[in-house]
Amino acid sequence: MRGALLLFRKDLRLLRRAPLLLAVLVGYPLLVALLVAAALQGEQRRPTVALVSLDAPGRTVQVGDRRLSVDDYVERLQEEVDVERLEPARAREELDAGRVAAILTIPEGFIADLQSGVRQPTLELVTSRRSPIEGEAIQRRLESAVYRFNQGLAQGYVRQVLQLVDFIVNGGSIAVLGRQGDVIGLVRGRELIVDAQAELRRDGNTALALRLAPLISFIDETQNNLDLARPAATAISSPIQLSIREGARGREPLSAFGMAGALLVSLALAGVLLAAAGLSSEREENTLVRLRRGLVPLPLLIVEKVLFSALACLVVGMVLLAAVAGLTDLAVGRWAVWPGVLLLAGAAFGAFGALVGAAARETRTALLAALMLALPLVFVGLIPGDRTGVVADVVPFGPAFDVFRTLLADPTLGSIGGSLALLGGLTAVLTGLAALVLHRRAAT
Amino acid sequence: MADVDAPPLLEARALVRRYRRFTALDGVDLRLLPGEAVALLGPNGAGKTTLLELLAGVARPTEGTVTWGGGDAAVRVGWVPQRPAVYLRLSVRENLRLFAALEGADDPSAEAERLIGRADLETVASRPAGQLSTGTLQRLNLAVALAGHPAALLLDEPSATLSPDQRLRLWEWLGELRAQDGLALVFSTQSVQEAARHGDRMVVIARGRSAFAGGMDDLLARWGSPDDGVDADERAFLRLVEGTPA
């Protein structure tokens, strides 16, 4: 263990002594990170969505005191995306050609289902596989639009219910099948019963007057409950009220998704390249033949390179996060969790780099191979959605990206455990593989 | 200088090393006495480096055993690979301090200064190893091998890349080490003259086998010819490695 610590100090000294390498090590990932962040800012652009309406035109639905049509929904959508009304076949062509980012289909009977109050109408969204990142952004925008539309509908329905409650309590005129009539309501009904009860008492018919008492109690209870229904219905229609105001124009906004991508690219490159170069240089400088004579066992040498990468990733990652927190509108937070996560991710990237470094005979080859292998795999890791494929599970970039995104964007950390466990497992497996490859390489 | 009455410092028996189908070394025995210098002589690809790597513990024999000091773990062996094995971006002093620390020295800094003095590296002690001349770099390579206070040095063609004056200085220094510290040497070379001049005895390795062990007189007596003239030693060696009967 002492040998590995001595080599760790040696590597640290060599890194400090090479300012150009240090600048490249931090500067290049930062540059790539900025490019990735800029590219991923795409989710903040307004995408174009093809709208296919299969419902009959002109149909409306009465909600509360408002009459709504499909056009009202489309109007809401246009707050989020640019909408282009197309026929189904044309819409598919445009999506295939990449001229629209998604197709939103309003099904036949949409308004009728809405009117029924029983059947829930469903919108269909088809996003482009060519641009999964943009697809996810559109999905979020449309979810937001549907949510706001739903909220408007809910408020309308609640208004209707409250009118009905008011009608039951206070009574009023009602038109049924073309005939006008009056409903007395609970308040007036109670008054009539109380008057009748008083009259019965005056007439000495106390027994009959007493028999009316439960009826008055029932009306009181019902009225109290309906009074409670009023604020409850209002609360259901708008569980949380959000007050939105526009702040002063500040610096460029950076999305959590873009930041997680930038963090992944920069740390993955730094960690992988450092470990690959560090290990292969031991061979290139021929020092491996001295170390493996018992001075530092090969597995411990790999562990040293992995830990060195982890430490470098911790430093680069914290610098990046601090820069983002200070220079952008993105709230980073969770500062107590980040060091551990960055160390673990850095160790996983380092183990991947060590495997490449163990297989390569010279440093330049190791660096080139590490870059060529890591870059595409890093970008595979950036693809959102269900990444259960083999590639995503055998390299650390996907799980690391999931963890970064969760820490930056999710209000809960519930899903982070699995990704962290996968990262830990991959670190162990890749470190073991690197030791095995180095042992075999050294023996030939 | 060899202590002929002492138990052997090294006992290597029936060493075999195979790389898949290729047999690099095939049943070689070697004994080394304290203070003795043994020259491993052989053409390119004969198996000299493989034998030295097995003796140094860099590789493990497929068959056979290597025993240093009768199994005493305290006996240290210095390894001088043909290509210098030092960190080129560390200074001479930092290299020596690091390897002294790795060898378990109590005071790595003091040990580094001792080695700098012994290897005559004072003027370049602060210079990165990558900036040293070939000869000086080889001296550093050798000084690193002395960091663990070894009883023997294993040197793989130590003079192969050196100029005549650098070669001379190297062998003078090795001679001093032998005289002062009683250091035993096993070195490989392709030069018959170097083997004869600096080895107490020669072991000729040819095609992975030990083809001869003894002194130059013995070699000349068995494979030499009266007509060989000034190249007598080279010609005798060539007949030996080509398999000409003695």
Interface residues (C-beta under 8 A of the other chain):
Chain A: R2 G3 L6 K10 R13 L14 R17 A18 E285 N286 T287 L288 V289 R290 L291 R292 R293 G294 L295 V296 A443 T444
Chain B: Y19 E53 A56 G57 V58 A59 W79 P81 R83 P84 A85 V86 Y87 L88 R89 L90 E94 L98 F99 A101 L102 E103 V144
